[in-house]
Amino acid sequence: MKALIIASAFLIVGSCSETKYSTKIEDLEHSVEIIDKELVLEYSKTITPQDLKSRLDIFCSEEFQGRATGKQGQKKASNYLRSFYKEKNIAPKVNDSTYYQTIPEDFLPKGMGASENVLAYIKGSQYPEEVLIISGHLDHLGIKNDAIFFGADDNGSGTVAITEIAEAFKLAEQQGHSPKRSILFLHLTAEEIGLQGSKFYIENPVFNLDKTIANLNIDMIGRVDDKHENNTDYIYLIGADRISKELHYISAKTAQTFTNLELDYKYNSENDKNRYYYRSDHYNFAKKNIPVIFYFNGEHKDYHKPTDTPEKINYPLLAKRAKLIFATAWQLANRKDFLIKNEDI
C-alpha cells in the first residue's frame, strides 16, 4: 500500500510539473512581440537580387580558385571581404584593425597553412558588450583535377547575404537606428575541413561567450532542393528550438510577419539521418550552450561539385531569405531581454 501511495504521489507531482512547463512554454510563445516593423521593412528593401548577384559573381569567380583553406584563392576572398567592410565603414573587431582573426598553421590540418576568419561589427547602443553573431563560412574546396569548385551556393550565397545584411544594418545606424546590442559579422574559414574556423573563434572569442545572445549561421541559401521544386518559397531551419524555444518562437513570428517563406523543420529532428545539425559552424556555438539557427536550402545535384556556379543561383529567392535573416537579427539585436534558455524554464 505504501508503495502505491508513493507512486501515486510521484505521478501527481510529475503531472503538475509537466503542466507548469507546458504553461510556461505557451506563455513564452504568446509573449513574442515584433519590434520596429516599419523600420525592418524599410531597411530590408536595401537587400536586392542585383547586389547579391554582383557580389557573388566576383566572390565565386575563377580568380578566387575555389577558396580552399590556406590557399591563394581563399586569401583573395578574405581580402575581398575586408575591402568591402572598409569601403562601407563597418568597423573591424580585432586588436590590429585588420579585420582578420589569424588562425595559425599548427591549429589546422597539416599542409593547410595559416588562414583567417574575417570579422566586422556594429557596436550596440545600449548593450555593447552583448552580441548577436551572424556567421557563414567563406571557404570551399579549391581546385581538384584541374577543375575549380566554385562553391556559389556553398557558401558564396551565405557570404554575400551577410554582406547585404551588414550593409542594411550600417545604413540604419547612420540614420539614427543603431542596434541595441552589438552585431558581429563573422566570415569563417576552414569549415569544409571540420568546422575549424568556428572552433578557433570559440576558443578565442572577441566577445564574451556568455554575452552572446545567439548565432544565426547561414550555409547554402541560394538554391532549391528536389523536395521543393513545386514550392520554392521555403528555407530549412535547424536548431532554433534546441537551446531556446523562445528563439524558435521569435523566428517563426518574424517569418510570419515579414515573408511568405515556409519554415521547413524536416532536418531539425534529432533523428535526422543526415545529421545536418552537427555539420556547419553553428554547432560549435551550440556546444557552448549558445542558441543557434542554421539556415539551409538543402542539398542539390551540384553540391560539392564544380557545377555549383553563380548562374544557377535563384537571386530573388536568395534576397528573400536574406531579408528573413535580417528581420530575425533585428528582433534579437533590439529586444530588451536576453533569450530565455530551455534549461531556465
C-alpha positions in Angstrom: 0.0 0.0 0.0 2.8 2.5 0.9 4.4 1.8 -2.5 1.2 2.6 -4.2 0.7 5.7 -2.3 4.3 6.9 -3.0 4.0 6.0 -6.7 0.7 7.9 -6.9 2.3 10.9 -5.3 5.1 10.9 -7.8 2.6 10.7 -10.7 0.7 13.7 -9.3 3.9 15.7 -8.8 5.2 14.8 -12.3 1.9 15.7 -13.9 1.8 19.1 -12.1 5.4 19.7 -13.2 4.6 18.9 -16.9 1.5 21.1 -16.8 3.6 24.1 -15.4 6.2 23.5 -18.1 3.6 23.4 -20.8 2.0 26.6 -19.5 5.4 28.4 -19.4 6.1 27.4 -23.0 2.7 28.5 -24.1 3.1 31.9 -22.3 6.5 32.2 -23.9 5.1 31.7 -27.4 2.3 34.2 -26.8 4.6 36.8 -25.3 6.6 37.3 -28.5 6.2 40.8 -30.0 7.6 42.2 -33.2 9.9 45.2 -32.8 10.2 48.1 -35.3 8.1 46.6 -38.1 8.2 49.7 -40.3 12.0 50.1 -39.9 12.6 46.5 -40.7 10.6 46.7 -43.8 12.4 49.9 -44.8 15.9 48.7 -44.4 15.2 45.2 -45.7 14.4 46.8 -49.1 18.1 47.6 -49.5 18.8 43.8 -49.8 18.4 43.2 -53.5 18.9 40.4 -56.0 21.1 42.7 -58.1 23.5 43.5 -55.4 23.7 39.8 -54.3 24.4 38.8 -57.9 27.1 41.4 -58.5 29.0 40.3 -55.4 28.6 36.6 -55.9 29.9 36.9 -59.5 33.1 38.2 -58.0 33.3 36.0 -54.9 32.8 32.8 -56.9 34.9 33.8 -60.0 37.9 31.9 -61.3 40.2 34.5 -59.6 39.3 33.0 -56.2 40.2 29.5 -57.3 37.5 27.8 -55.2 38.7 29.3 -51.9 40.5 26.3 -50.5 41.6 27.0 -46.9 45.0 28.5 -46.7 45.4 28.8 -50.4 45.9 31.9 -52.5 42.3 32.0 -53.7 41.0 31.9 -50.1 43.3 34.7 -49.2 41.9 36.8 -52.1 38.4 36.0 -50.8 39.3 37.2 -47.3 40.8 40.4 -48.7 37.7 41.0 -50.8 35.5 40.8 -47.7 37.9 43.1 -45.8 37.8 45.6 -48.6 34.1 45.5 -48.6 33.8 46.3 -44.9 36.4 49.1 -45.1 34.5 50.6 -48.0 31.3 50.5 -46.1 32.9 51.9 -42.9 31.8 48.9 -40.9 34.4 48.6 -38.1 36.9 45.7 -37.5 36.7 43.8 -34.2 40.2 42.6 -33.7 43.1 44.3 -31.9 45.2 45.0 -35.0 42.3 46.5 -37.0 43.0 44.2 -40.0 39.5 42.6 -39.9 41.4 39.3 -39.6 41.5 36.8 -36.8 44.5 34.8 -37.8 44.4 31.0 -37.4 47.9 29.7 -37.1 49.2 26.9 -39.3 49.6 24.5 -36.3 45.8 24.8 -35.5 44.8 23.4 -38.9 45.4 20.0 -40.5 49.0 19.5 -41.8 49.7 21.2 -45.1 46.9 23.7 -45.0 49.0 26.7 -44.0 47.7 29.6 -41.8 44.2 31.0 -42.6 41.9 33.7 -41.2 38.4 34.4 -40.1 37.1 37.9 -41.2 35.3 39.9 -38.5 33.4 43.2 -38.7 30.9 44.6 -36.3 28.4 47.3 -35.5 28.6 48.5 -31.9 25.4 48.2 -29.8 24.0 51.5 -28.5 22.6 50.2 -25.1 24.2 46.8 -24.5 27.5 47.0 -26.4 29.1 44.1 -24.5 26.3 41.8 -25.7 26.4 40.5 -29.2 24.5 38.7 -31.9 26.7 36.7 -34.3 25.7 36.3 -37.9 28.1 33.8 -39.5 28.8 31.9 -42.6 31.9 30.1 -44.0 33.9 31.7 -46.7 36.0 28.7 -47.8 35.2 26.0 -50.3 37.0 23.0 -51.9 39.5 24.7 -54.2 40.8 23.0 -57.3 40.7 19.3 -57.9 41.9 17.5 -61.1 42.2 20.9 -62.7 38.5 21.7 -62.0 37.6 24.8 -59.9 34.9 24.1 -57.3 33.3 27.5 -57.4 31.0 27.0 -54.3 28.4 29.5 -55.4 25.7 28.1 -53.1 28.2 26.5 -50.7 28.8 29.1 -49.4 29.0 32.0 -51.6 25.3 32.5 -51.1 25.6 32.8 -47.4 28.7 35.0 -47.6 27.1 37.7 -49.9 23.9 37.5 -47.8 25.9 38.5 -44.7 27.4 41.5 -46.6 24.0 42.7 -47.7 22.7 42.3 -44.1 25.6 44.1 -42.7 25.2 47.0 -45.2 21.5 47.3 -44.2 22.3 47.5 -40.5 25.0 50.0 -41.2 22.6 52.3 -43.1 20.2 52.0 -40.2 22.9 53.0 -37.8 23.9 56.0 -40.0 20.3 57.2 -40.0 20.0 57.0 -36.2 18.8 53.4 -35.7 21.7 51.6 -34.1 21.1 48.2 -32.8 20.8 48.0 -29.0 23.2 45.0 -29.0 26.4 44.7 -31.0 26.3 42.6 -34.2 29.3 40.6 -35.3 29.5 39.7 -38.9 31.7 36.6 -38.8 33.1 35.0 -42.0 34.6 31.7 -41.1 37.4 29.8 -42.7 38.1 26.1 -42.7 34.5 24.9 -42.4 35.0 22.4 -45.1 37.8 20.7 -43.2 35.9 20.2 -40.0 34.4 23.5 -38.7 37.9 24.7 -37.8 37.3 28.4 -38.2 34.4 28.4 -35.8 36.3 26.1 -33.4 39.1 28.7 -33.3 36.7 31.5 -32.7 35.0 29.7 -29.8 38.4 29.1 -28.2 39.5 32.7 -28.9 36.2 34.8 -28.8 36.3 38.6 -29.3 33.1 38.9 -27.3 32.4 37.0 -24.1 30.5 33.8 -25.0 28.2 34.3 -22.0 27.2 37.6 -23.6 26.4 36.1 -27.0 22.7 36.2 -27.4 22.6 33.8 -30.4 24.3 32.7 -33.6 22.5 32.9 -36.9 24.5 30.7 -39.2 24.0 30.9 -43.0 25.2 28.0 -45.1 23.7 27.4 -48.6 20.6 29.6 -49.1 20.7 30.3 -52.9 19.2 27.2 -54.4 16.2 24.9 -54.3 16.3 21.2 -53.4 14.4 18.4 -55.2 11.8 18.3 -52.5 10.7 21.9 -53.1 10.6 22.2 -56.9 6.9 23.0 -56.7 7.2 25.3 -53.7 10.4 27.4 -53.9 9.4 29.8 -51.1 10.9 27.8 -48.2 14.0 27.6 -46.1 15.1 24.8 -43.7 15.7 25.9 -40.2 17.8 23.7 -37.9 18.4 24.1 -34.2 16.2 27.0 -33.4 14.4 25.3 -30.5 17.3 23.1 -29.2 18.6 25.5 -26.7 16.0 28.3 -26.6 12.4 27.7 -27.6 12.0 31.5 -27.3 14.3 31.8 -30.2 12.2 29.4 -32.2 9.0 31.5 -31.5 10.7 34.8 -32.3 12.0 33.2 -35.6 8.6 31.9 -36.5 6.7 35.1 -35.8 9.3 37.1 -37.7 8.8 34.9 -40.8 5.1 35.2 -40.5 5.3 39.0 -40.2 7.8 39.8 -42.9 7.9 37.0 -45.5 5.8 34.3 -47.2 8.6 31.7 -46.7 7.7 28.3 -45.4 10.0 27.4 -42.5 10.7 23.7 -43.0 11.9 21.9 -39.9 12.4 18.5 -41.6 16.1 18.4 -40.7 15.6 19.7 -37.2 14.7 16.3 -35.9 17.2 14.7 -33.6 16.7 11.6 -35.7 17.8 13.2 -38.9 19.9 10.7 -40.7 21.9 13.5 -42.4 22.9 15.0 -39.1 22.9 18.5 -40.5 22.7 20.0 -37.0 26.3 18.8 -36.5 27.7 19.7 -39.9 28.0 23.5 -40.1 29.6 26.2 -37.9 26.7 26.9 -35.7 27.3 23.6 -33.9 30.5 24.9 -32.2 28.4 27.7 -30.7 25.6 25.3 -29.7 28.2 23.2 -27.9 28.8 26.3 -25.7 25.0 26.5 -25.0 24.5 29.5 -27.3 21.2 29.5 -29.0 21.5 28.9 -32.8 19.6 28.9 -36.1 21.1 27.2 -39.1 19.6 28.5 -42.4 19.9 26.0 -45.2 18.3 25.2 -48.6 19.1 21.5 -48.6 21.4 19.6 -50.9 21.1 19.5 -54.7 22.8 17.8 -57.6 25.6 20.4 -57.8 26.5 20.1 -54.1 30.3 19.8 -53.7 30.8 19.7 -57.5 32.5 22.1 -59.9 29.0 22.8 -61.3 27.9 24.8 -58.2 28.2 28.0 -60.1 26.7 31.5 -59.8 24.3 31.3 -62.8 22.4 28.6 -61.0 21.6 30.7 -58.0 17.9 31.9 -57.6 18.7 35.5 -56.7 15.2 36.7 -55.9 14.9 33.8 -53.5 18.3 34.4 -52.1 17.3 38.0 -51.4 14.0 36.9 -49.8 15.9 34.5 -47.5 18.5 37.2 -46.6 15.7 39.6 -45.7 14.2 37.0 -43.3 17.6 36.6 -41.6 17.9 40.4 -41.4 14.5 40.7 -39.8 15.3 38.0 -37.3 18.6 39.6 -36.5 16.9 42.9 -35.9 14.5 41.4 -33.4 17.3 39.7 -31.5 19.6 42.7 -31.5 16.9 45.1 -30.3 14.8 43.2 -27.9 15.0 44.3 -24.2 15.9 40.9 -22.7 18.4 38.1 -23.3 16.9 34.9 -24.7 15.4 32.5 -22.2 17.0 29.1 -22.5 15.1 25.9 -22.2 17.1 24.9 -19.1 15.7 28.0 -17.3 12.0 27.4 -18.0 
